[in-house]
Amino acid sequence: MKKLLNKVLVSAMAIGVLAGCAGEEDTIIMAPLPVVQSEFTSGESWSTSIGDGVGHFFSNLSPEYAYGKVFIASVKVL
C-alpha cells in the first residue's frame, strides 16, 4: 500500500510541475535578422600534393591555417 501511495504522490507531483510549465507565456522576443549584402568570389591561389593517402584507412586529418602558415599532417602506414 505504501508503494502505491508513493507512486501516486510522485505522479501527482510530476503532473503538477508539467502543468506549471505549460502556463508560461513566451517572454523572449527575437530581434529581426539584419540584411547582409556581402558577396565574394572564391578562387584557388595555389595547390600542392601532400601524399598518396592511406589506402582503406580513414583519417580525419585536415589542413589548418595558423600564424600565417598552412600546417598539414599525414599518416604513414607501415
All heavy atoms as TSV, in Angstrom:
chain	resi	resn	atom	element	x	y	z
A	1	MET	N	N	0.817	-1.187	0.000
A	1	MET	CA	C	0.000	0.000	0.000
A	1	MET	C	C	0.865	1.257	0.000
A	1	MET	O	O	0.545	2.243	-0.652
A	1	MET	CB	C	-0.919	-0.040	1.226
A	1	MET	CG	C	-1.883	1.099	1.302
A	1	MET	SD	S	-3.070	0.934	-0.021
A	1	MET	CE	C	-4.199	2.169	0.406
A	2	LYS	N	N	1.991	1.181	0.746
A	2	LYS	CA	C	2.865	2.332	0.847
A	2	LYS	C	C	3.528	2.627	-0.508
A	2	LYS	O	O	3.698	3.786	-0.882
A	2	LYS	CB	C	3.918	2.074	1.918
A	2	LYS	CG	C	4.693	3.298	2.308
A	2	LYS	CD	C	5.583	3.019	3.504
A	2	LYS	CE	C	6.233	4.298	3.979
A	2	LYS	NZ	N	7.070	4.083	5.137
A	3	LYS	N	N	3.875	1.554	-1.269
A	3	LYS	CA	C	4.478	1.732	-2.586
A	3	LYS	C	C	3.494	2.391	-3.550
A	3	LYS	O	O	3.862	3.266	-4.329
A	3	LYS	CB	C	4.938	0.400	-3.158
A	3	LYS	CG	C	6.158	-0.164	-2.464
A	3	LYS	CD	C	6.602	-1.449	-3.124
A	3	LYS	CE	C	7.800	-2.033	-2.420
A	3	LYS	NZ	N	8.279	-3.266	-3.046
A	4	LEU	N	N	2.247	1.988	-3.491
A	4	LEU	CA	C	1.219	2.572	-4.343
A	4	LEU	C	C	1.029	4.044	-4.012
A	4	LEU	O	O	0.911	4.882	-4.911
A	4	LEU	CB	C	-0.106	1.812	-4.173
A	4	LEU	CG	C	-1.278	2.338	-5.004
A	4	LEU	CD1	C	-0.977	2.226	-6.483
A	4	LEU	CD2	C	-2.548	1.602	-4.634
A	5	LEU	N	N	1.010	4.388	-2.734
A	5	LEU	CA	C	0.865	5.783	-2.316
A	5	LEU	C	C	2.049	6.620	-2.803
A	5	LEU	O	O	1.865	7.746	-3.272
A	5	LEU	CB	C	0.740	5.868	-0.787
A	5	LEU	CG	C	0.503	7.264	-0.209
A	5	LEU	CD1	C	-0.784	7.854	-0.739
A	5	LEU	CD2	C	0.484	7.201	1.306
A	6	ASN	N	N	3.258	6.069	-2.740
A	6	ASN	CA	C	4.447	6.776	-3.224
A	6	ASN	C	C	4.363	7.018	-4.730
A	6	ASN	O	O	4.692	8.096	-5.221
A	6	ASN	CB	C	5.714	5.999	-2.891
A	6	ASN	CG	C	6.111	6.135	-1.431
A	6	ASN	OD1	O	5.688	7.074	-0.759
A	6	ASN	ND2	N	6.901	5.194	-0.951
A	7	LYS	N	N	3.921	6.005	-5.491
A	7	LYS	CA	C	3.790	6.158	-6.941
A	7	LYS	C	C	2.758	7.225	-7.290
A	7	LYS	O	O	2.960	8.040	-8.175
A	7	LYS	CB	C	3.401	4.825	-7.584
A	7	LYS	CG	C	4.527	3.824	-7.615
A	7	LYS	CD	C	4.093	2.552	-8.311
A	7	LYS	CE	C	5.196	1.527	-8.316
A	7	LYS	NZ	N	4.800	0.276	-8.978
A	8	VAL	N	N	1.643	7.231	-6.582
A	8	VAL	CA	C	0.599	8.229	-6.836
A	8	VAL	C	C	1.109	9.625	-6.498
A	8	VAL	O	O	0.883	10.581	-7.238
A	8	VAL	CB	C	-0.684	7.895	-6.033
A	8	VAL	CG1	C	-1.672	9.030	-6.101
A	8	VAL	CG2	C	-1.314	6.603	-6.554
A	9	LEU	N	N	1.821	9.752	-5.387
A	9	LEU	CA	C	2.350	11.046	-4.970
A	9	LEU	C	C	3.379	11.565	-5.977
A	9	LEU	O	O	3.338	12.738	-6.361
A	9	LEU	CB	C	2.981	10.927	-3.582
A	9	LEU	CG	C	3.535	12.216	-2.986
A	9	LEU	CD1	C	2.420	13.239	-2.813
A	9	LEU	CD2	C	4.204	11.938	-1.655
A	10	VAL	N	N	4.280	10.703	-6.424
A	10	VAL	CA	C	5.291	11.107	-7.408
A	10	VAL	C	C	4.620	11.487	-8.727
A	10	VAL	O	O	4.981	12.480	-9.360
A	10	VAL	CB	C	6.336	9.987	-7.603
A	10	VAL	CG1	C	7.226	10.268	-8.803
A	10	VAL	CG2	C	7.167	9.811	-6.345
A	11	SER	N	N	3.631	10.724	-9.161
A	11	SER	CA	C	2.912	11.028	-10.399
A	11	SER	C	C	2.188	12.361	-10.295
A	11	SER	O	O	2.212	13.172	-11.229
A	11	SER	CB	C	1.908	9.930	-10.724
A	11	SER	OG	O	2.578	8.703	-10.934
A	12	ALA	N	N	1.557	12.630	-9.160
A	12	ALA	CA	C	0.841	13.888	-8.972
A	12	ALA	C	C	1.815	15.067	-8.985
A	12	ALA	O	O	1.515	16.131	-9.554
A	12	ALA	CB	C	0.058	13.860	-7.665
A	13	MET	N	N	2.979	14.904	-8.375
A	13	MET	CA	C	3.970	15.976	-8.375
A	13	MET	C	C	4.490	16.232	-9.792
A	13	MET	O	O	4.654	17.390	-10.196
A	13	MET	CB	C	5.132	15.624	-7.443
A	13	MET	CG	C	4.749	15.701	-5.975
A	13	MET	SD	S	6.051	15.146	-4.861
A	13	MET	CE	C	7.407	16.191	-5.303
A	14	ALA	N	N	4.727	15.178	-10.567
A	14	ALA	CA	C	5.217	15.335	-11.929
A	14	ALA	C	C	4.186	16.048	-12.793
A	14	ALA	O	O	4.520	16.945	-13.567
A	14	ALA	CB	C	5.571	13.975	-12.523
A	15	ILE	N	N	2.921	15.673	-12.653
A	15	ILE	CA	C	1.857	16.329	-13.416
A	15	ILE	C	C	1.745	17.792	-13.010
A	15	ILE	O	O	1.556	18.675	-13.852
A	15	ILE	CB	C	0.519	15.579	-13.228
A	15	ILE	CG1	C	0.603	14.215	-13.920
A	15	ILE	CG2	C	-0.647	16.389	-13.759
A	15	ILE	CD1	C	-0.562	13.310	-13.637
A	16	GLY	N	N	1.885	18.090	-11.728
A	16	GLY	CA	C	1.824	19.469	-11.259
A	16	GLY	C	C	2.947	20.323	-11.818
A	16	GLY	O	O	2.741	21.473	-12.225
A	17	VAL	N	N	4.152	19.770	-11.847
A	17	VAL	CA	C	5.294	20.506	-12.396
A	17	VAL	C	C	5.102	20.752	-13.879
A	17	VAL	O	O	5.333	21.862	-14.381
A	17	VAL	CB	C	6.604	19.734	-12.125
A	17	VAL	CG1	C	7.758	20.328	-12.911
A	17	VAL	CG2	C	6.928	19.739	-10.643
A	18	LEU	N	N	4.670	19.732	-14.623
A	18	LEU	CA	C	4.454	19.899	-16.057
A	18	LEU	C	C	3.322	20.879	-16.351
A	18	LEU	O	O	3.389	21.657	-17.290
A	18	LEU	CB	C	4.174	18.544	-16.704
A	18	LEU	CG	C	5.364	17.587	-16.738
A	18	LEU	CD1	C	4.927	16.238	-17.289
A	18	LEU	CD2	C	6.497	18.154	-17.559
A	19	ALA	N	N	2.285	20.860	-15.557
A	19	ALA	CA	C	1.170	21.788	-15.764
A	19	ALA	C	C	1.616	23.218	-15.478
A	19	ALA	O	O	1.182	24.159	-16.138
A	19	ALA	CB	C	0.000	21.405	-14.868
A	20	GLY	N	N	2.517	23.403	-14.505
A	20	GLY	CA	C	3.021	24.735	-14.195
A	20	GLY	C	C	3.861	25.298	-15.323
A	20	GLY	O	O	3.849	26.499	-15.598
A	21	CYS	N	N	4.582	24.449	-16.032
A	21	CYS	CA	C	5.411	24.901	-17.152
A	21	CYS	C	C	4.564	25.257	-18.364
A	21	CYS	O	O	4.955	26.090	-19.178
A	21	CYS	CB	C	6.397	23.811	-17.546
A	21	CYS	SG	S	7.653	23.486	-16.288
A	22	ALA	N	N	3.411	24.643	-18.503
A	22	ALA	CA	C	2.583	24.861	-19.679
A	22	ALA	C	C	1.913	26.229	-19.669
A	22	ALA	O	O	1.528	26.745	-20.712
A	22	ALA	CB	C	1.517	23.769	-19.778
A	23	GLY	N	N	1.789	26.859	-18.513
A	23	GLY	CA	C	1.070	28.124	-18.447
A	23	GLY	C	C	1.926	29.353	-18.685
A	23	GLY	O	O	1.419	30.459	-18.695
A	24	GLU	N	N	3.219	29.192	-18.901
A	24	GLU	CA	C	4.082	30.344	-19.105
A	24	GLU	C	C	3.898	30.921	-20.498
A	24	GLU	O	O	3.692	30.215	-21.469
A	24	GLU	CB	C	5.547	29.938	-18.915
A	24	GLU	CG	C	5.883	29.550	-17.504
A	24	GLU	CD	C	7.362	29.192	-17.363
A	24	GLU	OE1	O	8.146	29.541	-18.255
A	24	GLU	OE2	O	7.692	28.564	-16.356
A	25	GLU	N	N	3.990	32.232	-20.589
A	25	GLU	CA	C	3.919	32.899	-21.883
A	25	GLU	C	C	5.332	33.018	-22.433
A	25	GLU	O	O	6.306	33.021	-21.689
A	25	GLU	CB	C	3.318	34.292	-21.727
A	25	GLU	CG	C	1.871	34.295	-21.292
A	25	GLU	CD	C	1.327	35.714	-21.180
A	25	GLU	OE1	O	1.884	36.610	-21.816
A	25	GLU	OE2	O	0.356	35.889	-20.453
A	26	ASP	N	N	5.433	33.148	-23.754
A	26	ASP	CA	C	6.736	33.358	-24.365
A	26	ASP	C	C	7.201	34.773	-24.060
A	26	ASP	O	O	6.572	35.749	-24.466
A	26	ASP	CB	C	6.661	33.149	-25.878
A	26	ASP	CG	C	6.387	31.697	-26.233
A	26	ASP	OD1	O	6.722	30.835	-25.405
A	26	ASP	OD2	O	5.861	31.445	-27.325
A	27	THR	N	N	8.296	34.885	-23.325
A	27	THR	CA	C	8.795	36.209	-22.945
A	27	THR	C	C	10.024	36.608	-23.744
A	27	THR	O	O	10.445	37.743	-23.672
A	27	THR	CB	C	9.155	36.235	-21.448
A	27	THR	OG1	O	10.091	35.199	-21.178
A	27	THR	CG2	C	7.919	36.033	-20.595
A	28	ILE	N	N	10.584	35.681	-24.504
A	28	ILE	CA	C	11.762	36.007	-25.304
A	28	ILE	C	C	11.295	36.405	-26.699
A	28	ILE	O	O	10.672	35.624	-27.408
A	28	ILE	CB	C	12.722	34.813	-25.388
A	28	ILE	CG1	C	13.193	34.431	-23.995
A	28	ILE	CG2	C	13.892	35.119	-26.298
A	28	ILE	CD1	C	14.021	33.170	-23.946
A	29	ILE	N	N	11.602	37.627	-27.082
A	29	ILE	CA	C	11.242	38.120	-28.414
A	29	ILE	C	C	12.545	38.288	-29.195
A	29	ILE	O	O	13.427	39.046	-28.803
A	29	ILE	CB	C	10.484	39.455	-28.324
A	29	ILE	CG1	C	9.195	39.254	-27.529
A	29	ILE	CG2	C	10.203	39.995	-29.710
A	29	ILE	CD1	C	8.455	40.531	-27.217
A	30	MET	N	N	12.657	37.560	-30.272
A	30	MET	CA	C	13.874	37.600	-31.071
A	30	MET	C	C	13.881	38.852	-31.951
A	30	MET	O	O	12.865	39.228	-32.527
A	30	MET	CB	C	13.963	36.365	-31.972
A	30	MET	CG	C	13.975	35.049	-31.216
A	30	MET	SD	S	15.413	34.832	-30.176
A	30	MET	CE	C	16.651	34.570	-31.387
A	31	ALA	N	N	15.037	39.489	-32.036
A	31	ALA	CA	C	15.201	40.652	-32.904
A	31	ALA	C	C	15.257	40.170	-34.350
A	31	ALA	O	O	15.755	39.085	-34.637
A	31	ALA	CB	C	16.480	41.391	-32.550
A	32	PRO	N	N	14.767	40.969	-35.277
A	32	PRO	CA	C	14.831	40.556	-36.684
A	32	PRO	C	C	16.292	40.521	-37.161
A	32	PRO	O	O	17.127	41.309	-36.722
A	32	PRO	CB	C	14.041	41.632	-37.419
A	32	PRO	CG	C	14.017	42.800	-36.497
A	32	PRO	CD	C	14.103	42.250	-35.122
A	33	LEU	N	N	16.580	39.590	-38.048
A	33	LEU	CA	C	17.933	39.460	-38.568
A	33	LEU	C	C	18.231	40.588	-39.551
A	33	LEU	O	O	17.386	40.945	-40.370
A	33	LEU	CB	C	18.103	38.120	-39.280
A	33	LEU	CG	C	18.009	36.882	-38.409
A	33	LEU	CD1	C	18.075	35.626	-39.270
A	33	LEU	CD2	C	19.123	36.874	-37.384
A	34	PRO	N	N	19.429	41.159	-39.480
A	34	PRO	CA	C	19.769	42.218	-40.430
A	34	PRO	C	C	20.002	41.641	-41.822
A	34	PRO	O	O	20.405	40.480	-41.968
A	34	PRO	CB	C	21.065	42.803	-39.859
A	34	PRO	CG	C	21.660	41.697	-39.065
A	34	PRO	CD	C	20.494	40.927	-38.518
A	35	VAL	N	N	19.782	42.430	-42.831
A	35	VAL	CA	C	20.023	42.009	-44.209
A	35	VAL	C	C	21.509	42.218	-44.498
A	35	VAL	O	O	22.034	43.314	-44.324
A	35	VAL	CB	C	19.157	42.822	-45.188
A	35	VAL	CG1	C	19.469	42.433	-46.618
A	35	VAL	CG2	C	17.689	42.620	-44.871
A	36	VAL	N	N	22.186	41.163	-44.930
A	36	VAL	CA	C	23.618	41.226	-45.220
A	36	VAL	C	C	23.804	41.274	-46.724
A	36	VAL	O	O	23.288	40.439	-47.447
A	36	VAL	CB	C	24.343	39.999	-44.623
A	36	VAL	CG1	C	25.818	40.029	-44.948
A	36	VAL	CG2	C	24.107	39.945	-43.130
A	37	GLN	N	N	24.540	42.256	-47.203
A	37	GLN	CA	C	24.749	42.452	-48.638
A	37	GLN	C	C	26.194	42.159	-49.044
A	37	GLN	O	O	26.744	42.822	-49.904
A	37	GLN	CB	C	24.392	43.891	-49.021
A	37	GLN	CG	C	22.952	44.266	-48.816
A	37	GLN	CD	C	22.010	43.519	-49.746
A	37	GLN	OE1	O	22.398	43.089	-50.827
A	37	GLN	NE2	N	20.776	43.355	-49.317
A	38	SER	N	N	26.836	41.205	-48.411
A	38	SER	CA	C	28.235	40.907	-48.754
A	38	SER	C	C	28.300	39.701	-49.683
A	38	SER	O	O	27.616	38.710	-49.482
A	38	SER	CB	C	29.051	40.648	-47.489
A	38	SER	OG	O	28.566	39.512	-46.827
A	39	GLU	N	N	29.120	39.800	-50.703
A	39	GLU	CA	C	29.330	38.712	-51.648
A	39	GLU	C	C	30.818	38.605	-51.919
A	39	GLU	O	O	31.555	39.588	-51.825
A	39	GLU	CB	C	28.598	38.980	-52.957
A	39	GLU	CG	C	27.092	38.986	-52.831
A	39	GLU	CD	C	26.414	39.213	-54.167
A	39	GLU	OE1	O	27.091	39.124	-55.214
A	39	GLU	OE2	O	25.217	39.472	-54.160
A	40	PHE	N	N	31.276	37.411	-52.236
A	40	PHE	CA	C	32.668	37.237	-52.606
A	40	PHE	C	C	32.764	36.118	-53.625
A	40	PHE	O	O	31.888	35.263	-53.729
A	40	PHE	CB	C	33.547	36.936	-51.386
A	40	PHE	CG	C	33.271	35.599	-50.764
A	40	PHE	CD1	C	33.998	34.487	-51.135
A	40	PHE	CD2	C	32.277	35.453	-49.805
A	40	PHE	CE1	C	33.739	33.253	-50.571
A	40	PHE	CE2	C	32.015	34.226	-49.230
A	40	PHE	CZ	C	32.750	33.123	-49.612
A	41	THR	N	N	33.848	36.142	-54.365
A	41	THR	CA	C	34.122	35.103	-55.349
A	41	THR	C	C	35.349	34.346	-54.884
A	41	THR	O	O	36.386	34.955	-54.614
A	41	THR	CB	C	34.385	35.723	-56.732
A	41	THR	OG1	O	33.262	36.519	-57.095
A	41	THR	CG2	C	34.607	34.651	-57.774
A	42	SER	N	N	35.218	33.051	-54.765
A	42	SER	CA	C	36.350	32.246	-54.308
A	42	SER	C	C	37.256	31.899	-55.475
A	42	SER	O	O	36.831	31.878	-56.630
A	42	SER	CB	C	35.852	30.980	-53.613
A	42	SER	OG	O	35.159	30.178	-54.539
A	43	GLY	N	N	38.488	31.633	-55.167
A	43	GLY	CA	C	39.455	31.254	-56.188
A	43	GLY	C	C	40.579	30.463	-55.554
A	43	GLY	O	O	40.807	30.526	-54.348
A	44	GLU	N	N	41.306	29.715	-56.355
A	44	GLU	CA	C	42.415	28.914	-55.869
A	44	GLU	C	C	43.703	29.696	-56.062
A	44	GLU	O	O	44.044	30.095	-57.175
A	44	GLU	CB	C	42.477	27.588	-56.635
A	44	GLU	CG	C	43.549	26.669	-56.159
A	44	GLU	CD	C	43.536	25.338	-56.906
A	44	GLU	OE1	O	42.658	25.128	-57.753
A	44	GLU	OE2	O	44.411	24.521	-56.620
A	45	SER	N	N	44.430	29.938	-54.968
A	45	SER	CA	C	45.683	30.686	-55.050
A	45	SER	C	C	46.859	29.766	-55.355
A	45	SER	O	O	47.785	30.145	-56.064
A	45	SER	CB	C	45.948	31.413	-53.728
A	45	SER	OG	O	44.933	32.352	-53.480
A	46	TRP	N	N	46.853	28.566	-54.794
A	46	TRP	CA	C	47.912	27.595	-55.039
A	46	TRP	C	C	47.399	26.215	-54.693
A	46	TRP	O	O	46.394	26.058	-54.019
A	46	TRP	CB	C	49.177	27.922	-54.233
A	46	TRP	CG	C	48.959	27.905	-52.745
A	46	TRP	CD1	C	48.560	28.935	-51.972
A	46	TRP	CD2	C	49.101	26.782	-51.871
A	46	TRP	NE1	N	48.440	28.532	-50.664
A	46	TRP	CE2	C	48.777	27.223	-50.560
A	46	TRP	CE3	C	49.487	25.460	-52.037
A	46	TRP	CZ2	C	48.822	26.388	-49.450
A	46	TRP	CZ3	C	49.528	24.617	-50.927
A	46	TRP	CH2	C	49.209	25.088	-49.663
A	47	SER	N	N	48.104	25.188	-55.133
A	47	SER	CA	C	47.759	23.820	-54.777
A	47	SER	C	C	49.029	22.993	-54.753
A	47	SER	O	O	50.026	23.339	-55.398
A	47	SER	CB	C	46.752	23.224	-55.756
A	47	SER	OG	O	47.352	23.061	-57.024
A	48	THR	N	N	49.016	21.904	-54.017
A	48	THR	CA	C	50.157	21.006	-53.932
A	48	THR	C	C	49.667	19.633	-53.501
A	48	THR	O	O	48.586	19.500	-52.943
A	48	THR	CB	C	51.216	21.536	-52.936
A	48	THR	OG1	O	52.373	20.702	-53.004
A	48	THR	CG2	C	50.693	21.550	-51.524
A	49	SER	N	N	50.456	18.619	-53.758
A	49	SER	CA	C	50.131	17.262	-53.341
A	49	SER	C	C	50.761	17.011	-51.978
A	49	SER	O	O	51.905	17.406	-51.729
A	49	SER	CB	C	50.669	16.257	-54.351
A	49	SER	OG	O	50.455	14.945	-53.887
A	50	ILE	N	N	50.020	16.339	-51.087
A	50	ILE	CA	C	50.562	16.061	-49.757
A	50	ILE	C	C	50.683	14.561	-49.497
A	50	ILE	O	O	50.788	14.123	-48.381
A	50	ILE	CB	C	49.709	16.718	-48.647
A	50	ILE	CG1	C	48.268	16.248	-48.718
A	50	ILE	CG2	C	49.806	18.211	-48.722
A	50	ILE	CD1	C	47.429	16.672	-47.540
A	51	GLY	N	N	50.658	13.765	-50.548
A	51	GLY	CA	C	50.843	12.330	-50.375
A	51	GLY	C	C	49.829	11.523	-51.156
A	51	GLY	O	O	48.974	12.059	-51.857
A	52	ASP	N	N	49.953	10.199	-51.023
A	52	ASP	CA	C	49.097	9.278	-51.769
A	52	ASP	C	C	47.891	8.809	-50.976
A	52	ASP	O	O	47.132	7.973	-51.436
A	52	ASP	CB	C	49.908	8.045	-52.190
A	52	ASP	CG	C	51.031	8.412	-53.142
A	52	ASP	OD1	O	50.856	9.381	-53.895
A	52	ASP	OD2	O	52.068	7.731	-53.114
A	53	GLY	N	N	47.702	9.275	-49.768
A	53	GLY	CA	C	46.607	8.801	-48.943
A	53	GLY	C	C	47.028	7.592	-48.133
A	53	GLY	O	O	48.192	7.204	-48.110
A	54	VAL	N	N	46.083	6.980	-47.481
A	54	VAL	CA	C	46.382	5.857	-46.592
A	54	VAL	C	C	45.564	4.617	-46.944
A	54	VAL	O	O	45.227	3.831	-46.085
A	54	VAL	CB	C	46.159	6.257	-45.118
A	54	VAL	CG1	C	47.221	7.221	-44.661
A	54	VAL	CG2	C	44.791	6.844	-44.898
A	55	GLY	N	N	45.237	4.464	-48.191
A	55	GLY	CA	C	44.507	3.269	-48.622
A	55	GLY	C	C	43.099	3.231	-48.069
A	55	GLY	O	O	42.341	4.185	-48.188
A	56	HIS	N	N	42.755	2.127	-47.422
A	56	HIS	CA	C	41.409	1.951	-46.881
A	56	HIS	C	C	41.271	2.500	-45.472
A	56	HIS	O	O	40.215	2.405	-44.870
A	56	HIS	CB	C	41.023	0.464	-46.887
A	56	HIS	CG	C	40.957	-0.111	-48.268
A	56	HIS	ND1	N	40.032	0.300	-49.191
A	56	HIS	CD2	C	41.716	-1.042	-48.884
A	56	HIS	CE1	C	40.212	-0.361	-50.312
A	56	HIS	NE2	N	41.238	-1.192	-50.164
A	57	PHE	N	N	42.320	3.028	-44.915
A	57	PHE	CA	C	42.308	3.569	-43.550
A	57	PHE	C	C	41.672	4.960	-43.570
A	57	PHE	O	O	42.043	5.815	-44.364
A	57	PHE	CB	C	43.744	3.644	-43.018
A	57	PHE	CG	C	43.853	4.232	-41.637
A	57	PHE	CD1	C	43.477	3.504	-40.521
A	57	PHE	CD2	C	44.314	5.516	-41.452
A	57	PHE	CE1	C	43.578	4.035	-39.257
A	57	PHE	CE2	C	44.426	6.060	-40.193
A	57	PHE	CZ	C	44.052	5.318	-39.096
A	58	PHE	N	N	40.695	5.198	-42.702
A	58	PHE	CA	C	40.040	6.505	-42.625
A	58	PHE	C	C	40.828	7.414	-41.694
A	58	PHE	O	O	41.144	7.061	-40.573
A	58	PHE	CB	C	38.603	6.381	-42.108
A	58	PHE	CG	C	37.940	7.708	-41.911
A	58	PHE	CD1	C	37.501	8.439	-42.994
A	58	PHE	CD2	C	37.771	8.239	-40.646
A	58	PHE	CE1	C	36.898	9.662	-42.822
A	58	PHE	CE2	C	37.172	9.464	-40.457
A	58	PHE	CZ	C	36.731	10.185	-41.555
A	59	SER	N	N	41.151	8.584	-42.168
A	59	SER	CA	C	41.874	9.563	-41.363
A	59	SER	C	C	41.121	10.880	-41.422
A	59	SER	O	O	40.743	11.340	-42.497
A	59	SER	CB	C	43.294	9.757	-41.895
A	59	SER	OG	O	43.939	10.773	-41.166
A	60	ASN	N	N	40.897	11.489	-40.290
A	60	ASN	CA	C	40.147	12.737	-40.221
A	60	ASN	C	C	41.088	13.943	-40.142
A	60	ASN	O	O	40.738	14.963	-39.581
A	60	ASN	CB	C	39.208	12.700	-39.006
A	60	ASN	CG	C	38.108	13.723	-39.101
A	60	ASN	OD1	O	37.823	14.240	-40.172
A	60	ASN	ND2	N	37.488	14.040	-37.979
A	61	LEU	N	N	42.281	13.815	-40.685
A	61	LEU	CA	C	43.232	14.917	-40.672
A	61	LEU	C	C	42.838	15.942	-41.732
A	61	LEU	O	O	42.406	15.596	-42.824
A	61	LEU	CB	C	44.644	14.399	-40.956
A	61	LEU	CG	C	45.216	13.409	-39.950
A	61	LEU	CD1	C	46.558	12.885	-40.440
A	61	LEU	CD2	C	45.370	14.064	-38.593
A	62	SER	N	N	42.995	17.201	-41.400
A	62	SER	CA	C	42.695	18.253	-42.355
A	62	SER	C	C	43.695	19.385	-42.174
A	62	SER	O	O	44.220	19.593	-41.084
A	62	SER	CB	C	41.260	18.756	-42.174
A	62	SER	OG	O	41.112	19.314	-40.885
A	63	PRO	N	N	43.981	20.131	-43.231
A	63	PRO	CA	C	44.911	21.251	-43.121
A	63	PRO	C	C	44.368	22.325	-42.182
A	63	PRO	O	O	43.160	22.523	-42.074
A	63	PRO	CB	C	45.001	21.792	-44.547
A	63	PRO	CG	C	44.459	20.719	-45.416
A	63	PRO	CD	C	43.504	19.940	-44.593
A	64	GLU	N	N	45.269	23.001	-41.496
A	64	GLU	CA	C	44.906	24.099	-40.595
A	64	GLU	C	C	45.755	25.306	-40.930
A	64	GLU	O	O	46.921	25.189	-41.298
A	64	GLU	CB	C	45.131	23.716	-39.129
A	64	GLU	CG	C	44.197	22.661	-38.610
A	64	GLU	CD	C	42.767	23.145	-38.488
A	64	GLU	OE1	O	42.570	24.350	-38.252
A	64	GLU	OE2	O	41.868	22.319	-38.631
A	65	TYR	N	N	45.182	26.494	-40.791
A	65	TYR	CA	C	45.890	27.745	-41.036
A	65	TYR	C	C	46.085	28.458	-39.709
A	65	TYR	O	O	45.138	28.709	-38.986
A	65	TYR	CB	C	45.090	28.623	-42.002
A	65	TYR	CG	C	45.742	29.953	-42.270
A	65	TYR	CD1	C	46.796	30.052	-43.158
A	65	TYR	CD2	C	45.312	31.108	-41.623
A	65	TYR	CE1	C	47.410	31.258	-43.408
A	65	TYR	CE2	C	45.917	32.322	-41.853
A	65	TYR	CZ	C	46.968	32.400	-42.754
A	65	TYR	OH	O	47.568	33.602	-42.981
A	66	ALA	N	N	47.346	28.758	-39.364
A	66	ALA	CA	C	47.648	29.480	-38.135
A	66	ALA	C	C	49.004	30.163	-38.294
A	66	ALA	O	O	49.886	29.662	-38.998
A	66	ALA	CB	C	47.672	28.527	-36.941
A	67	TYR	N	N	49.186	31.287	-37.653
A	67	TYR	CA	C	50.450	32.034	-37.662
A	67	TYR	C	C	50.901	32.382	-39.078
A	67	TYR	O	O	52.086	32.429	-39.377
A	67	TYR	CB	C	51.555	31.254	-36.945
A	67	TYR	CG	C	51.172	30.793	-35.567
A	67	TYR	CD1	C	50.933	29.453	-35.306
A	67	TYR	CD2	C	51.018	31.706	-34.522
A	67	TYR	CE1	C	50.566	29.026	-34.046
A	67	TYR	CE2	C	50.653	31.283	-33.253
A	67	TYR	CZ	C	50.428	29.945	-33.022
A	67	TYR	OH	O	50.071	29.527	-31.785
A	68	GLY	N	N	49.951	32.580	-39.994
A	68	GLY	CA	C	50.292	32.938	-41.367
A	68	GLY	C	C	50.811	31.775	-42.189
A	68	GLY	O	O	51.381	31.978	-43.254
A	69	LYS	N	N	50.638	30.531	-41.713
A	69	LYS	CA	C	51.129	29.349	-42.419
A	69	LYS	C	C	50.042	28.284	-42.475
A	69	LYS	O	O	49.123	28.287	-41.671
A	69	LYS	CB	C	52.349	28.761	-41.709
A	69	LYS	CG	C	53.518	29.719	-41.625
A	69	LYS	CD	C	54.653	29.110	-40.845
A	69	LYS	CE	C	55.780	30.120	-40.723
A	69	LYS	NZ	N	56.883	29.628	-39.912
A	70	VAL	N	N	50.174	27.364	-43.421
A	70	VAL	CA	C	49.273	26.220	-43.524
A	70	VAL	C	C	50.014	25.008	-42.977
A	70	VAL	O	O	51.120	24.691	-43.417
A	70	VAL	CB	C	48.842	25.963	-44.979
A	70	VAL	CG1	C	47.968	24.727	-45.071
A	70	VAL	CG2	C	48.104	27.175	-45.530
A	71	PHE	N	N	49.413	24.328	-41.997
A	71	PHE	CA	C	50.000	23.141	-41.391
A	71	PHE	C	C	49.242	21.915	-41.879
A	71	PHE	O	O	48.014	21.875	-41.838
A	71	PHE	CB	C	49.917	23.231	-39.860
A	71	PHE	CG	C	50.769	24.325	-39.288
A	71	PHE	CD1	C	50.262	25.601	-39.120
A	71	PHE	CD2	C	52.072	24.067	-38.924
A	71	PHE	CE1	C	51.042	26.620	-38.594
A	71	PHE	CE2	C	52.864	25.074	-38.385
A	71	PHE	CZ	C	52.348	26.347	-38.237
A	72	ILE	N	N	49.998	20.912	-42.344
A	72	ILE	CA	C	49.395	19.703	-42.891
A	72	ILE	C	C	50.042	18.497	-42.214
A	72	ILE	O	O	51.262	18.417	-42.089
A	72	ILE	CB	C	49.617	19.617	-44.425
A	72	ILE	CG1	C	48.988	20.832	-45.077
A	72	ILE	CG2	C	49.037	18.331	-44.969
A	72	ILE	CD1	C	49.333	20.980	-46.522
A	73	ALA	N	N	49.229	17.547	-41.770
A	73	ALA	CA	C	49.722	16.314	-41.171
A	73	ALA	C	C	49.372	15.157	-42.071
A	73	ALA	O	O	48.414	15.222	-42.849
A	73	ALA	CB	C	49.101	16.115	-39.787
A	74	SER	N	N	50.148	14.104	-41.987
A	74	SER	CA	C	49.841	12.909	-42.775
A	74	SER	C	C	50.049	11.674	-41.907
A	74	SER	O	O	50.705	11.725	-40.878
A	74	SER	CB	C	50.708	12.830	-44.031
A	74	SER	OG	O	52.059	12.653	-43.664
A	75	VAL	N	N	49.501	10.558	-42.349
A	75	VAL	CA	C	49.622	9.293	-41.634
A	75	VAL	C	C	50.478	8.368	-42.495
A	75	VAL	O	O	50.252	8.228	-43.679
A	75	VAL	CB	C	48.230	8.658	-41.410
A	75	VAL	CG1	C	48.365	7.293	-40.785
A	75	VAL	CG2	C	47.376	9.557	-40.559
A	76	LYS	N	N	51.460	7.746	-41.869
A	76	LYS	CA	C	52.290	6.785	-42.581
A	76	LYS	C	C	51.906	5.397	-42.107
A	76	LYS	O	O	52.029	5.071	-40.929
A	76	LYS	CB	C	53.765	7.051	-42.315
A	76	LYS	CG	C	54.669	6.148	-43.110
A	76	LYS	CD	C	56.115	6.534	-42.964
A	76	LYS	CE	C	56.948	5.639	-43.842
A	76	LYS	NZ	N	58.341	6.035	-43.832
A	77	VAL	N	N	51.423	4.572	-43.012
A	77	VAL	CA	C	51.011	3.213	-42.687
A	77	VAL	C	C	52.178	2.290	-42.991
A	77	VAL	O	O	52.721	2.294	-44.090
A	77	VAL	CB	C	49.761	2.799	-43.504
A	77	VAL	CG1	C	49.369	1.380	-43.170
A	77	VAL	CG2	C	48.633	3.758	-43.228
A	78	LEU	N	N	52.568	1.504	-42.010
A	78	LEU	CA	C	53.700	0.586	-42.197
A	78	LEU	C	C	53.253	-0.759	-42.663
A	78	LEU	O	O	52.264	-1.276	-42.406
A	78	LEU	CB	C	54.492	0.449	-40.883
A	78	LEU	CG	C	55.062	1.761	-40.350
A	78	LEU	CD1	C	55.694	1.522	-38.991
A	78	LEU	CD2	C	56.095	2.306	-41.307
